[in-house]
Amino acid sequence: MRRLSPSVSLSLAVGLGLGLAGCVDVYRGAIVQFNLRRIERSAVGEHYELFAVVNGGAARVAAFKVLSAVRDCGEDPDLIADVDRVQRYDDGADRATLCQSDRRLGLVDKIDLATATLAGGVRVNTPVDLSDAEAVFVTVEADGDRDPGPDRVVMHADLGEGRAPYRPLAIECRHDFCDTLAPDDADKPNDAMLFEQLCGDKIPVLPRALRGVRRGVFLRVPTTDVCAAVEVGEIAIVPAVDETFL
């Protein structure tokens, strides 16, 4: 059984990478793009927060609510698909304000059967320097909570340069599982079915590494056995450098 490495400290440490060199102001931030395949709608009085682990501490990246377009925001179901929207959250904002389109960060992944299209994807631009981020995690927080530290963690992703560290582990787990099957044994018909569905050319290949991008796979928390982990999304972080002459 493979176990995940112990979680790093979740103490708060915001790393802002701002540097001055002569007449050039170097601004360092990041473009954060992620997909959420499995996440609950925000309960009344709660919201989600995305944190990044930077230099051993937790840096707050974004706060958001997951709200149904129809059930939470009152949209007409005859005119719009009932998707779950990811909306930027601020303390004190009422429901009508939180549902406004200018707060839209993206959508939770959903297949629209009417049009056979996949809706989803979230984007956040942050001033936090994430070029050395080791991991990210999502928490559930109480609305109006003034404590800047993270509360209840619901998903976590280790980050790697160009490729998610979880991907080679997941592929190895699949190979190990397939090695336990006996597809040619007539006394084990389920083995043949599972082998056909999951093994051979059905085993994923390692994706190409993307240079300059930190990538990760969100796993549901708690996770103790990596081979039994539940994937709930993916994330990619593009560190940004903008040099502006003063």
N, C-alpha and C positions, 0 to 999 in steps of 0.2 A: 504494500500500500504506500503510495507516495503522498507526502503531506506538504502543504504549503509552508514556506518559511514564515517565522513569527512576524506578526504585524509590526511595522515600525511605529515609533511613538507618534501619538496624535496631538502632541502639544502644539500650540499655535505659533507659527513663525512665518510671517509674510515677507517674501523676498522680492523686493522691487529693484530690477536691474536698470538703474539710471546712471549714465556716465557722461562726463563732460570732457571733451578733448579739444582744447583750443577754441575755435569758433564753431565747432560742430556739436550739436546736442544729440546724443545717441539715445533713442527711445527703444526700449526692449519690452516686448509684450508677447502675446501669442494668439493664434487663431485656434480655437478648440472646436472640433466637429465630432459629434457622437450620435450613435443610434441607440434607441431604447426599444427593445423588443418586448420586454416584460417589466412593467412598472404599474403600480396601483395609482388610481386617481387620488389626488390630494384630499385627505380627510379634512373636515371642517376644523379650522384652527391650527392646521399644520401645513408646512411646505417642505420642499427638498432643497438641499444645498450640495454643490459640487466643490470638493476640496482637492488640492494637489499636495503631494508629499514632496517638499523641497528642502534640501539640506537637513533632513531629519525631522522637520516640523510640518504642520498642516497649514497651507495657505488657502484662504477662501477665494474661490474663482467665480461662482455665480449662485444666486438663489432663484428658485423657480417653483411654480405650481403646475401640476398636471390637471387640466380642466377639460371636461367634455364640452364640445362645441354646443351640443343640444341640451344636455341635462344640467350643466353648470352655467353656461353662458346664454342660454335662452334662444339659440338660433332655431330657425324653422327647419324641421327635419325634411320637409318636402323640397327645400331649396338648397340644403347643404348637407354634406356627409357628416355623420356623427363621429368625427375623429377626436382623439385626445390631444389637446394643444399643450405645448410647453410654453408657459407665459412667465416673463420676468416678474419676480416678486419684490415688493418693497413693504416694509412695516407700515401699517396704517392705511394702505390702499384698500378700498372697498371692492366688492366682487365686480361691479360694473367697470371699475377702472382696471382691474386685473385682466378682464376679458378683452380689453381694447387691442386692436390689431397692431398698434405700435409697440406692444409689449411682446409680440410673438418672437420666440426663439426657434421654434420648429414644431414638429409633430412626433408623437409616438408612432412607431412603425405599424402600419395597418394595410392590408390588402383590400382595395375597393373592388368588390365583386362586380359592381355594375359596369365599371370601366376596365377591369382586369389590370389595374395599375397599383403600384406600391407607393403609398405615401409615408413620409417619415424623414427623419434627419433633424438635428439640432445644431445650431452654430452660436458660439459665444466668442466675442472679442474681449480680451482681458489685458490690462496693463501689467499683470504679474508675469515675471520672467520664468517661463517653464522650460527653458532649454535643458535644465538638469533635473527635471521632475522624475522621481523614481516610481511613483504610483499616483493613482487618483481614486477617490471614493465618493459615494453619494450617501448623504444622511437624511433622516427625517428630523425636522426641527419644529418647535412650537412657534406659531406666529407671535411676533412681538418679543421674542426671547432676546435679551440684551447680551447674553453670554456669547462671545465671538468664537468659542471653541466648538468642535463637532459634538453632536449628540449621538443618536442611534444610527449606526452604519447599516445600510441595506444592500450595498453592492460595492465591489472593489475591483480594481484592475491594476496589475503590475505593468509598467511601461518599459519598452525597449526601443533602442534606436533602429528605426526602419521596419521592425517586425515585432509583433506582440509576443512576449516571452511564453505566454500560455499556449501558443499554436504548436510548437514542436512537442510540448508535453501531451497535448490532446491527441496528436497523431500517434505518439508512442503508446498512449493508452489504448487507442483503437487497434493497433497492431497486436498488443498484448492480449486484448479481448478476443480478437480473431484467432489467435494461436490456441485459445482454449476450446474452440469449436471443432466438431467432427462432422463436417458437412456430408461426408460419404457414408456415415453410419446410419443404416436404415432404422435402427432403434432410437435415433435422436432426430426426428423430423424437424423439430424447432431449430436445431443447429443449422440445417440446410437452409431454412428460411432466413435466419439471421445472417448467415454468411452471404447469401445472395443480396440482402438489403444493405449490409454494412461493410462488407469486406472486399478483397480483391481491388478492382478499379474504383470501388466506392469509397475507399479510404482517401481522405483529402490529402493533397500535396502541400508542401510548405509554400506559402505565398512569397512572391518576390519582395525583397526588402525595399522600402522607399527611403532614399537618402534624404536626410534633413527633417524627417517626420518621426515623432515619438508615437508609438502605437500600443494599444492594449485591448484586452477583452474583459468586459465587465462580467464578474461572477457574483451570483447571489451569495450573500453573507448570512449565516456562517458557512464556511467551507473548510473541511478538514482533509478530505480525500480529493485530490485534483482530478482523479478519474471519474468521480461522481459529481463533479461540479456542474452547476446549471448556468449556462451562458444567458445573460440578459441584455447584452448590447456590446458595442465596440466603440472605441474612441481613437481619434488621431489628433495630435497636437503639432502645429507648425509654429516654431518660434519665429517671431518677427523682429526685424531690425529696421528702424526708420531713422535715417540721418538727415536732420534738418539744419541748414545753415541759419544761424541767428542774424 
